[in-house]
Amino acid sequence: MWVGTRRGVNRTDPTHPGVMTFYGGSTRKERLADTDVFSVLAEPKGPIWLGLEKRGVDLFDWKGLRVGALRPDPSHPETALPKGMVQGLTNGPPGTVFIGSHQGLYRADIDGKHLRRIRYEGKLDPNVTSMVYDRNVLWVGGVNGLWRLDTREAGGGTLRRAQLRGALTDRSEEHTSELQSHHDL
């Protein structure tokens, strides 16, 4: 199990006692490039993806050595990560990983060799705060609502505001509140 922290990343193996800590901020190419790790995605048959605060994404092997990286490059906004925090990582269709950041949503191949920004429809605050991939649809939560990406669409899809069939209401009684949906999503 891998856990990101404000000082690096911790790894524990249930079959062995103890915790191994990898401290961030090293300039050595095989080590963690940033001190703060905000998201982790451990691929069972691939690299461990670590979403960093300032330096994009590091990819580590299961021995704890960096084997790849996706670095910010503002001069190539469609094919490189922007400056800023990587807040979320999630699997997508076979062979892909989605990357959510303060500046948008990106799709990479499982080895971290190719990356592209996901296009979106309408006005989107690019601050992606959470993601879930389920049955060919990536659900994206952001500061301005719920969005969906149908990955079966041509070109990998366009991120669109989720259309709810019913309204969500907050029904509060004294000190308790319950979020109730009038209809299913």
Secondary structure, DSSP 4 states (H G I P E B T S, - for coil): -EEE-SSEEEEE-TTSSSEEEEES---STTS-S-S-EEEEEE-TTSPEEEEESSS-EEEE-TTS-EEEEE-B-TT-TTTSBPSS-EEEEEE-STTEEEEEETTEEEEEETTSS-EEEPPB-S-----EEEEEEETTEEEEEETTEEEEEETTSGGG--BEEPPPSS-EEEEEETTEEEEEESS--
